Every structure is written in C-alpha cells, then in structure tokens.
C-alpha cells in the first residue's frame, strides 16, 4: 500500500501541512520536529505525490504560457522559440511545469477567457509572449491577482513585470553604424503599426535619423508584420521607383530575409547595390546568402530573466518591475561595411 502525506503526519504526530512545510524547507518548524519527520520519510521511503504537494502548499507548480496578439507567432517562431526554451529550462530546475494556453477559440466572440482559464487550472503565474497590443483578454489577466511576466509586451498590472530588449537602442545602433560608414540613403521596414515593439523601434529609427541629420524618404518607410512574406512585399514597394536606397533596415530578421529575396529578384546585388540589416539574430542569419547583418537580442538571457522575475513574483519576493536588455550589432556580409568604433 502506497503511503500518503497523511500517513507520514500520523506517524509523526503532526499535521499534513507541517509535513509539507518540512519537505519544502519552510521556516518556522522546530529542528526536533524536522528531524522526526525526515527520519520517518527516510525510513519508509515515502515519495510525495504532486497532488499532495499542491494541496499542502496551495501551489500547483504550473505556469501558464500565452501567445498573445492577433498574429499567432506559434511555437516554432525562431525568436520566441529560443526565449521559451531558456524559460522552460530555468523554471524546470525550480520544479515548475508549463501549461500552454490555446488562443484558438471555439467561440470567436469569447475574448475574455485567459483569466478564467488561469484560475480554473490554478496556475501559479503566467508568461505572456509577443502581441501587437494588449487585447482585452490579456488586459484582464494582467490586472488580476495572478503574477504575470511579459516578454516584448509591456504589462502594467499590480502583479505583473515585463522584460524586453532595449528596442530604441536596437534602431539607434543600426543607424549609428551606417552613419559611421558613410551610408545616408536608408530605408526602413517596420513591423505592424500597433505592435509595442514596432512603435519603439520606429521611434528609435526616426530619432537616430534626426540625430545624425539623415534625410528621411517617406517612400522608403514601409510596414510588414514581422514575417518573411511581408518583408518581401515591403521591399518590392520600395523598389517600385527610383532612386533606390543604399541600405535597408528591417525590424525583424524574417522580414529582412524576405527583403533579401526581393532585392535579388530585382537584379540588384547585396551588399554592393543595397546593404541590408535585420534584427533578432535568428539561426537563419548565419546561413543566408549573403549572411545577414543583424542586431542580436540575447534570447537566452531574456528567457532566464523572465523565469526568475516570474518566480520572484509568485513567491512574493519582489515588486513588479520592467527590465531592458542591451542589444548587440552582429556584422556579417549583407551590410558590406566593417565595424568601427561607435560614438560615445
């Protein structure tokens, strides 16, 4: 017969909650009681069940994973996949499992179901990924009592934090690098207009262009949706009439790879005719032809930070906060210019 936590408690003459606290290394238990309980556990070979731990600690050890926004980035998105892998490993070491919430609704009019589902499954916290804007479903969860951490989506709730790359610096680093290498005719392919990431990167682009006195050609400012096909179509619009830009900065590597295909189809050479810079440093950048210059986001660090920030919120060890991670410019063949000392 398999022992339960109540059996151990009865043998030790204590409550099941006390046994659970001892197993989870809680303070406030006498050394004598701890030793008595641990000796019984060791001698009987007792292994606590998940439900017993959950009942006694009031925690499920489950973290909800939500892909927010109208554009479903899916599990195989090259940027977020690396962030999630880092997050998963980190919370796994801390004893947590991940429950993925589907955003495919049977009833399309239901837009407020994340919070009820999070409460139904008793998740200890939620990780919210991406998104163009904070939809009502995300807003309700963000403003609830459930700890949440957003990656690349700003959260403002009483139990919410967020972590992101410093996206103003992302754009500033690209424009500064091109400026230092005498490139002035610069086009820009943004993500969706209502995306928080796009807004900040676009602000950074315009700010840096103005800082260095580089004229902005409105025909060279185009919008995509962070995916390859949209980058291809945006680049085709830029190339619809002359003059052509000398460089193109795309706000994601996927859009940059699409733009690369459009430039080649137009009979132009990279980087001799048009230099190209992306953003994210996904794996495909190293294998494109030419290899893509990009701005690296530290995806492993973003995942780890999100994990520790969420666990701290769950355990009540911190106040909500926002953390920005510095980007790094990765010079490869598509830019056609060498890295120089940046301005200080």
N, C-alpha and C positions, 0 to 999 in steps of 0.2 A: 504494500500500500504506500502510495506516494505521500510524503509529509507535506503539510501546508504551513503557512506562516502562523496560523492559529495553534497548530500542534507545538511549534517551537515556543510560542508565547506561553502556552500552558505548562510546558516542561520547565520553563524558566521562571514562571510565576509573575510574568509581566504582560502588558497589553500587546496586541499585534502591531500597533502604531510604534511602540517602543522598539520592538524587534526591527521594524523597517528603518527607523531613525538610526539605529546602530549599524545596520548594513549599509546605509547611505552616508555614514560618517557625520551625522548631525551632532552639534554641540548640545550641552545640557543634560547629558546622561552620565551617571557616575561610572568611574573606572571599574568598580566592583560588578556593577550590572552588565557593563560592556563585556567584561571577561567571562562572566557566567553565560551570557547569550552566545558569544562567539565560540566558547568551548562546546556548547550543545550543537551548534551549527556544524562545527568541525567533526565532532564525534558521530553525528548522524548522517553527514554528507548531504545536508539539505541544500537544494538549489531553488531559489525563489522564482516563481512564475512572473511573467510580465504583468498579468492582471493583479497579482498581489502587490507588486511594487507600485503600480498605478493607483490602486485603492488606498494604500497607506500614505503615499507621498502627495496625493492629489494631482499628480502629473501623468500625462500619457506618454511622455518621451517621443511625441510625434511633432514634426514641424511641417506645416502646410507650405507647398510650393505653388505659386500662382504666376502664370504668364499673363500679364495684363495688357490691355490695349486692343485696338481694332485690328492691328496687323499681328497675326499669330506667329511669333518667332520660332515656335516649335522646339523640340528637344535637340534637334540636330543643327541648330543655328551655330556656326563655328565660333562666334564670340561668346555667346551666353553658355554654350556647352562647356567651355573651359572654366568659366566662372562657377557654374553649377558643380562640376567635378571637384573643384577645390573646396567649395562649400560643403559638399556631401562628405568628403573625406574628413574634414575638420569636425563637423558635428557628429560624424560616426564615431570618432575617437572619444567623444563625450557621451556616447550612449544613446544618441538620438537617431530615429528613422525619419524618412521623408515621405509625406503623402502628397502626391501630385493632384492638384485640383483641375478638373477639366473645365475649359471655357467654351466647350461646345454644348449649348443649351438645347434641351428638347423643346422648351417653350421660349421662343426668341424674345418674348416680352418680359421674361424674367431677367432683371438686371441687378437684383439686389441679393443674390444668393450666396456670395462668398462668406459673409458674416454668419448667416445661419448654418452653413455647412461647417465652418470652422468651429462653431460652438457644438454642433452635433458630434463631430469627431473628437472633441475635447483637445484640439491641438494646443501645444504649449506656446506656439508662436508661428508666425508666417514670414516667408521670404517672398517678396514681390519683385518680379523681374520685368524690366523694359516698360513699354507702353508709350503711347503718344500723349495722353493726357490722363488725369486721374478721373476715371469713369465713376459713376455713382456707386457701383458695386465695390470698387476699391476704396472710395472715399468713406463709405460706411464702415468697412473693416479697419481702415486707417484711424478713424476717430473712435474706435471701440476700446475696450479694456484689454484686448489681445495684443501682446507685443508683436511688432512688425518691423522688418528692415527692408528697405527698397534698394535695389541696385539700378542706377540710372533712372530712377523715378523719385522725385522729391516727395517725401511724406511729412506731414505736419501734426499728426495725431499725438495724444498725450502719452502713448506708449510706443511711439514709432521713431526710428532713426533711418538715415539713408547714407549710402556710400556711392561715390561715383568718381570717375576720372575728372580732373580739372579741365573741363571742356573748353573754357576760354583759352587756357594755355595750349590746348591741342591746336587750335587755329592759329594762335599767335606764333607758335613755334614754326609752323609751316610757312607763314608769310614772312617771318623774320629770315628764315633760311633762304627763301627765294630772293628776297631783297638783297641779302648779303652776297648773292651770286648773280646780281645784275638782272634779275628777271622782274619785269614790271607788268607785262600783259597777262594777267592772271584771271582765269575763270573759276567758278565755284559751283559745285553740285551739292546742294543741301539735302537732308532728309525731309520727312514730312513737316509741313509748316507748324502743325500743332504739337509736335514732339518736344518735350522739355530739353532733350539732348540737342536737337536741331536748333532750337532757339538760342541756346547758349553758344554753340559752335558758330552759328551765323553771326551772333553779336561779336564774338571774338574775331571772326573774319573781317567784318566791317571796321571794327575798332583798330585792328592791326593795319589794315589797308590805309586808313586815315592817319594813323600814327606815322607811317613811313611816306605819306604823301603820294600813294599809288592811286592813279585814277581808276574808278570803278565803272566798268562797261555793263550796263543793265542787261544787254543781250547775252552776256556770259554768266548771268546768275540764273541757275535752273534748280528745280526741285525734283527729288525722287522719293523713294520710300525705304531706303537702306538696302534694297535688293538689287541683284545684278541687272535684271532687265530694265529697271528704272534708270540705272546709270547709263546703260546703252542708249536709251531713248533720249535722255537729257543731253548726252554728248552729241547725238545726231542733230538736236535742235541748235546746239552751239555751233556746229559745223555747217549749218544751213546757209550761212552767208559769211563772206569775208569782211574784215580781216579775221584770221584765226588767232586765238590766244597762244602765248608761248608756253604756258603752264596751266594745268588743271588740278585743282584741289577738290577731291571728293570726300564727303563726310563719313564714308564707310569704305572699307576695302571691297565689299561686294559691289558697290556702285562703281568704284574705281576699275574693277576688273571688267565690268560692263562697258565703261567708257573706253577702256583699252581696246576692246573688240571693235567699237565704233570707229576709233581713230585708225586702226589698221584697215578696216573696210574702206575707209575714205582715201586710202593710198598714202597716208602720212606715216612717218617714222617716229618711233619712241626711242630715245628722248630727243633725237635730232630736230624734229619739227615741233613736237609738243612734249613737254615734260609732264609727268603725272605723279601725284601724291595721293595716297589713300589714308585711311585711319582705322585702327584696331590691331593691326599686325596679326591677322589670322594666318593659319598654316599655309594657305594657298599663295600667299605673297612670295614665299621662297621658291615657288615652282612656276610662277607665271613667266611669260617671255615678252619683254624683259622682266626681271624680278622687280617687284613693286616696292618703291619707297613708301613708307607709311609712318604713322605715329603710333607707337606701341602703347597699349593700355595694359597694365600689369594685371592680367586676368586672375592669376593665382592669388595675388595679394588682395584683389577685390573680393574674391570668394572667401578667403580666410577672415578678412576684416568683417564681412557680412556675418559670418558664423559667430565670431567672438562677440560682436555687437549685439546679436540677437540673444545669445545665451546670457549675456550680462543683463539684458532687459528682462528675460524670463526669470532670472534669479534675483532681480531687484537690486543689482549691484551698480547701476548707473542711471543717469538721467538720459532722455533722448538726445541724440546728437547728430550732426552731419559731418562727414569726413570726405575730403577730396584727396585723390591720389595723383601725384605728378606723372605726366606722360613723358615718353622718350622718343625722339625722332630717330627712325631707322633708315639710314641712307642706303639705297640699292640702285639698280641700273636704270629704273624708269625715270629718275629725276635728272640724270646726266650731269650732275654737279657734285663736287666734293664738299664734304662737311668742313665748315670753317668755324673759328671761334665765334660764339654767339655774343651779341651785345649784352652788356650788364646794366 
